[in-house]
Amino acid sequence: MEDMDSYVIEYMIRERLTNARARARVAAQLRDANGPRRHDVVKTRFARLRGELVKGLRTMAGEISHARPGWTRIAKHS
């Protein structure tokens, strides 16, 4: 009788482990499908920072060119 009880307990443990693994796989797949991957987030942040840096440099270059007396800007005419 003890052999039967241990078999039933072992079966229940294995079944619970199988179910837990299946739930974990589904959760991981949903997480991957729903959210952006970390490297995409990092690339987006760097792209934004690059844009802000370029904008700041252009603004600074314009301010320097206006602040220097005697320097003129060269405009291209078509």
KOLDREN-377963 format. One line per 3 residues: number of its first residue (from 0); for each residue x, y, z of N, C-alpha, C, O, CB. Coordinates in nm, 4 decimals. Glycine has a CB too. Layout:
NUM	X/Y/Z/X/Y/Z/X/Y/Z/X/Y/Z/X/Y/Z ~ ...;
***
This chain:
0	0.0809/-0.1182/0.0000/0.0000/0.0000/0.0000/0.0860/0.1258/0.0000/0.0517/0.2254/-0.0636/-0.0924/-0.0009/0.1185 ~ 0.1989/0.1206/0.0722/0.2868/0.2358/0.0772/0.3440/0.2672/-0.0597/0.3639/0.3840/-0.0932/0.3987/0.2125/0.1765 ~ 0.3710/0.1639/-0.1398/0.4226/0.1848/-0.2743/0.3222/0.2626/-0.3584/0.3605/0.3497/-0.4365/0.4554/0.0506/-0.3408;
3	0.1955/0.2318/-0.3425/0.0912/0.2994/-0.4170/0.0813/0.4459/-0.3757/0.0652/0.5333/-0.4609/-0.0425/0.2291/-0.3966 ~ 0.0907/0.4734/-0.2458/0.0841/0.6106/-0.1963/0.2027/0.6928/-0.2477/0.1854/0.8068/-0.2907/0.0809/0.6120/-0.0425 ~ 0.3219/0.6352/-0.2432/0.4398/0.7086/-0.2896/0.4314/0.7331/-0.4411/0.4769/0.8368/-0.4894/0.5696/0.6307/-0.2545;
6	0.3738/0.6392/-0.5154/0.3567/0.6568/-0.6588/0.2605/0.7718/-0.6873/0.2867/0.8542/-0.7750/0.3058/0.5270/-0.7233 ~ 0.1503/0.7780/-0.6143/0.0519/0.8840/-0.6337/0.1132/1.0199/-0.5987/0.0926/1.1177/-0.6706/-0.0742/0.8577/-0.5479 ~ 0.1869/1.0258/-0.4908/0.2505/1.1524/-0.4503/0.3532/1.1956/-0.5546/0.3587/1.3130/-0.5913/0.3184/1.1381/-0.3111;
9	0.4337/1.1025/-0.6019/0.5333/1.1335/-0.7045/0.4656/1.1817/-0.8327/0.5126/1.2761/-0.8963/0.6207/1.0102/-0.7336 ~ 0.3566/1.1176/-0.8702/0.2825/1.1578/-0.9897/0.2289/1.3005/-0.9742/0.2371/1.3802/-1.0676/0.1665/1.0595/-1.0171 ~ 0.1746/1.3325/-0.8575/0.1202/1.4662/-0.8331/0.2310/1.5726/-0.8387/0.2108/1.6812/-0.8931/0.0488/1.4706/-0.6963;
12	0.3473/1.5403/-0.7821/0.4591/1.6344/-0.7846/0.5044/1.6586/-0.9276/0.5260/1.7731/-0.9673/0.5762/1.5822/-0.6995 ~ 0.5189/1.5525/-1.0050/0.5612/1.5673/-1.1450/0.4605/1.6466/-1.2259/0.4982/1.7288/-1.3093/0.5821/1.4307/-1.2091 ~ 0.3328/1.6225/-1.2017/0.2278/1.6957/-1.2733/0.2328/1.8449/-1.2392/0.2188/1.9291/-1.3279/0.0887/1.6379/-1.2390;
15	0.2523/1.8774/-1.1130/0.2620/2.0179/-1.0722/0.3851/2.0852/-1.1314/0.3784/2.2006/-1.1738/0.2655/2.0287/-0.9200 ~ 0.4968/2.0142/-1.1345/0.6183/2.0697/-1.1945/0.5993/2.0945/-1.3442/0.6422/2.1973/-1.3965/0.7375/1.9752/-1.1713 ~ 0.5353/2.0006/-1.4120/0.5091/2.0166/-1.5544/0.4204/2.1378/-1.5798/0.4460/2.2154/-1.6719/0.4439/1.8904/-1.6113;
18	0.3173/2.1544/-1.4997/0.2278/2.2697/-1.5146/0.3004/2.4009/-1.4858/0.2800/2.4996/-1.5565/0.1070/2.2555/-1.4213 ~ 0.3841/2.4027/-1.3835/0.4583/2.5246/-1.3493/0.5548/2.5618/-1.4607/0.5683/2.6796/-1.4937/0.5349/2.5062/-1.2172 ~ 0.6224/2.4627/-1.5193/0.7135/2.4902/-1.6312/0.6380/2.5434/-1.7519/0.6844/2.6356/-1.8190/0.7908/2.3638/-1.6698;
21	0.5224/2.4858/-1.7795/0.4418/2.5322/-1.8928/0.3962/2.6772/-1.8712/0.4011/2.7581/-1.9638/0.3191/2.4398/-1.9132 ~ 0.3523/2.7098/-1.7499/0.3112/2.8478/-1.7204/0.4284/2.9436/-1.7343/0.4118/3.0551/-1.7837/0.2521/2.8576/-1.5789 ~ 0.5462/2.9015/-1.6914/0.6646/2.9867/-1.7023/0.7023/3.0110/-1.8479/0.7409/3.1220/-1.8846/0.7822/2.9239/-1.6278;
24	0.6911/2.9067/-1.9316/0.7210/2.9243/-2.0745/0.6229/3.0197/-2.1400/0.6629/3.1055/-2.2187/0.7183/2.7896/-2.1470 ~ 0.4950/3.0056/-2.1083/0.3929/3.0946/-2.1652/0.4162/3.2383/-2.1194/0.4062/3.3310/-2.1997/0.2509/3.0479/-2.1248 ~ 0.4468/3.2577/-1.9923/0.4725/3.3922/-1.9402/0.5935/3.4550/-2.0096/0.5914/3.5736/-2.0424/0.4952/3.3876/-1.7875;
27	0.6984/3.3766/-2.0320/0.8180/3.4287/-2.0992/0.7866/3.4666/-2.2432/0.8340/3.5693/-2.2919/0.9320/3.3251/-2.0954 ~ 0.7081/3.3859/-2.3111/0.6720/3.4172/-2.4498/0.5850/3.5420/-2.4573/0.6024/3.6240/-2.5476/0.5990/3.2987/-2.5140 ~ 0.4931/3.5574/-2.3653/0.4088/3.6771/-2.3630/0.4915/3.8010/-2.3327/0.4699/3.9063/-2.3928/0.2967/3.6622/-2.2595;
30	0.5848/3.7895/-2.2412/0.6702/3.9026/-2.2061/0.7530/3.9447/-2.3277/0.7695/4.0640/-2.3529/0.7626/3.8666/-2.0869 ~ 0.8049/3.8480/-2.4026/0.8829/3.8794/-2.5222/0.7969/3.9408/-2.6304/0.8417/4.0303/-2.7020/0.9508/3.7549/-2.5754 ~ 0.6742/3.8941/-2.6432/0.5873/3.9428/-2.7495/0.5316/4.0814/-2.7195/0.5108/4.1606/-2.8115/0.4737/3.8459/-2.7719;
33	0.5073/4.1118/-2.5936/0.4411/4.2369/-2.5585/0.5362/4.3540/-2.5422/0.5053/4.4647/-2.5863/0.3641/4.2189/-2.4328 ~ 0.6485/4.3328/-2.4813/0.7359/4.4446/-2.4479/0.8541/4.4551/-2.5424/0.8960/4.3565/-2.6029/0.7851/4.4312/-2.3061 ~ 0.9077/4.5769/-2.5542/1.0268/4.5928/-2.6375/1.1459/4.5252/-2.5708/1.1538/4.5162/-2.4483/1.0566/4.7425/-2.6629;
36	1.2344/4.4798/-2.6504/1.3537/4.4172/-2.5951/1.4448/4.5243/-2.5389/1.4392/4.6400/-2.5805/1.4273/4.3334/-2.7018 ~ 1.5259/4.4867/-2.4474/1.6109/4.5833/-2.3781/1.7049/4.6554/-2.4735/1.7246/4.7763/-2.4606/1.6913/4.5139/-2.2701 ~ 1.7636/4.5832/-2.5697/1.8570/4.6500/-2.6600/1.7848/4.7507/-2.7490/1.8455/4.8502/-2.7888/1.9307/4.5471/-2.7460;
39	1.6571/4.7285/-2.7818/1.5816/4.8268/-2.8590/1.5589/4.9533/-2.7773/1.5652/5.0641/-2.8305/1.4472/4.7681/-2.9043 ~ 1.5328/4.9367/-2.6500/1.5117/5.0524/-2.5625/1.6405/5.1336/-2.5534/1.6369/5.2565/-2.5589/1.4654/5.0074/-2.4209 ~ 1.7531/5.0662/-2.5395/1.8813/5.1351/-2.5296/1.9112/5.2088/-2.6598/1.9569/5.3231/-2.6564/1.9945/5.0354/-2.4967;
42	1.8863/5.1455/-2.7745/1.9096/5.2115/-2.9029/1.8227/5.3355/-2.9163/1.8694/5.4377/-2.9667/1.8822/5.1150/-3.0189 ~ 1.6986/5.3291/-2.8728/1.6092/5.4443/-2.8806/1.6607/5.5578/-2.7932/1.6596/5.6737/-2.8344/1.4668/5.4052/-2.8387 ~ 1.7053/5.5249/-2.6739/1.7580/5.6288/-2.5846/1.8818/5.6954/-2.6435/1.8957/5.8174/-2.6357/1.7914/5.5693/-2.4475;
45	1.9718/5.6167/-2.7024/2.0898/5.6747/-2.7644/2.0520/5.7618/-2.8837/2.1131/5.8666/-2.9049/2.1862/5.5648/-2.8077 ~ 1.9541/5.7212/-2.9606/1.9109/5.8026/-3.0740/1.8552/5.9364/-3.0263/1.8830/6.0399/-3.0870/1.8056/5.7278/-3.1570 ~ 1.7773/5.9357/-2.9190/1.7249/6.0612/-2.8638/1.8373/6.1501/-2.8121/1.8382/6.2707/-2.8369/1.6252/6.0324/-2.7511;
48	1.9318/6.0904/-2.7402/2.0441/6.1684/-2.6888/2.1266/6.2274/-2.8028/2.1706/6.3421/-2.7953/2.1327/6.0815/-2.5992 ~ 2.1471/6.1493/-2.9076/2.2220/6.1985/-3.0232/2.1508/6.3178/-3.0852/2.2150/6.4169/-3.1198/2.2406/6.0869/-3.1279 ~ 2.0185/6.3095/-3.0997/1.9414/6.4204/-3.1554/1.9512/6.5450/-3.0701/1.9653/6.6556/-3.1222/1.7968/6.3809/-3.1709;
51	1.9436/6.5274/-2.9387/1.9557/6.6424/-2.8489/2.0959/6.7029/-2.8565/2.1106/6.8250/-2.8521/1.9235/6.6012/-2.7042 ~ 2.1973/6.6200/-2.8677/2.3342/6.6687/-2.8777/2.3545/6.7482/-3.0065/2.4121/6.8569/-3.0041/2.4330/6.5518/-2.8714 ~ 2.3075/6.6946/-3.1180/2.3215/6.7640/-3.2461/2.2474/6.8975/-3.2423/2.2988/6.9987/-3.2899/2.2684/6.6762/-3.3619;
54	2.1282/6.8977/-3.1864/2.0507/7.0210/-3.1757/2.1253/7.1237/-3.0905/2.1315/7.2414/-3.1261/1.9116/6.9923/-3.1157 ~ 2.1812/7.0798/-2.9796/2.2572/7.1700/-2.8936/2.3810/7.2253/-2.9623/2.4122/7.3435/-2.9479/2.2973/7.0987/-2.7670 ~ 2.4513/7.1415/-3.0365/2.5703/7.1873/-3.1083/2.5338/7.2878/-3.2162/2.6058/7.3858/-3.2347/2.6444/7.0691/-3.1702;
57	2.4257/7.2667/-3.2868/2.3827/7.3628/-3.3891/2.3471/7.4969/-3.3254/2.3830/7.6030/-3.3764/2.2618/7.3077/-3.4680 ~ 2.2764/7.4902/-3.2137/2.2390/7.6130/-3.1445/2.3637/7.6871/-3.0979/2.3740/7.8088/-3.1134/2.1469/7.5824/-3.0251 ~ 2.4581/7.6133/-3.0410/2.5811/7.6747/-2.9922/2.6615/7.7352/-3.1072/2.7155/7.8449/-3.0935/2.6658/7.5716/-2.9169;
60	2.6698/7.6657/-3.2189/2.7429/7.7181/-3.3346/2.6781/7.8466/-3.3842/2.7483/7.9407/-3.4211/2.7481/7.6135/-3.4479 ~ 2.5476/7.8519/-3.3856/2.4782/7.9743/-3.4272/2.5036/8.0879/-3.3312/2.5246/8.2015/-3.3738/2.3292/7.9496/-3.4386 ~ 2.5020/8.0597/-3.2026/2.5274/8.1643/-3.1033/2.6711/8.2151/-3.1114/2.6948/8.3350/-3.0970/2.4985/8.1121/-2.9625;
63	2.7661/8.1266/-3.1341/2.9059/8.1674/-3.1466/2.9241/8.2554/-3.2693/2.9934/8.3569/-3.2638/2.9983/8.0445/-3.1548 ~ 2.8616/8.2164/-3.3802/2.8783/8.2952/-3.5022/2.8183/8.4347/-3.4871/2.8683/8.5290/-3.5485/2.8143/8.2234/-3.6208 ~ 2.7137/8.4506/-3.4082/2.6536/8.5816/-3.3855/2.7337/8.6627/-3.2834/2.7332/8.7857/-3.2879/2.5088/8.5658/-3.3383;
66	2.8010/8.5957/-3.1931/2.8716/8.6639/-3.0860/3.0078/8.7182/-3.1304/3.0591/8.8115/-3.0685/2.8895/8.5699/-2.9693 ~ 3.0670/8.6625/-3.2349/3.2005/8.7044/-3.2785/3.1897/8.8310/-3.3628/3.1343/8.8258/-3.4726/3.2706/8.5914/-3.3586 ~ 3.2397/8.9419/-3.3162/3.2329/9.0637/-3.3970/3.3267/9.0558/-3.5168/3.4390/9.0064/-3.5066/3.2672/9.1861/-3.3119;
69	3.2796/9.1041/-3.6279/3.3609/9.1053/-3.7486/3.3510/8.9778/-3.8299/3.3996/8.9735/-3.9429/3.5028/9.1293/-3.7129 ~ 3.2908/8.8763/-3.7770/3.2748/8.7522/-3.8514/3.1398/8.7566/-3.9212/3.0398/8.7972/-3.8620/3.2863/8.6275/-3.7579 ~ 3.1372/8.7166/-4.0410/3.0102/8.7146/-4.1121/2.9789/8.5729/-4.1543/3.0675/8.4896/-4.1730/3.0131/8.8082/-4.2341;
72	2.8553/8.5494/-4.1682/2.8125/8.4183/-4.2176/2.8120/8.4211/-4.3686/2.7801/8.5227/-4.4303/2.6723/8.3797/-4.1630 ~ 2.8469/8.3110/-4.4259/2.8449/8.3006/-4.5716/2.7180/8.2287/-4.6111/2.6947/8.1142/-4.5723/2.9710/8.2263/-4.6261 ~ 2.6375/8.2966/-4.6879/2.5115/8.2390/-4.7322/2.5279/8.1917/-4.8759/2.5882/8.2606/-4.9582/2.3951/8.3414/-4.7199;
75	2.4751/8.0763/-4.9050/2.4789/8.0245/-5.0414/2.3592/8.0788/-5.1179/2.2452/8.0713/-5.0721/2.4795/7.8689/-5.0427 ~ 2.3873/8.1328/-5.2336/2.2793/8.1842/-5.3197/2.2728/8.0989/-5.4444/2.3750/8.0598/-5.5007/2.3015/8.3346/-5.3568 ~ 2.1528/8.0714/-5.4858/2.1392/7.9903/-5.6073/2.1244/8.0770/-5.7293/2.1118/8.0257/-5.8404/2.0205/7.8964/-5.5965;
***
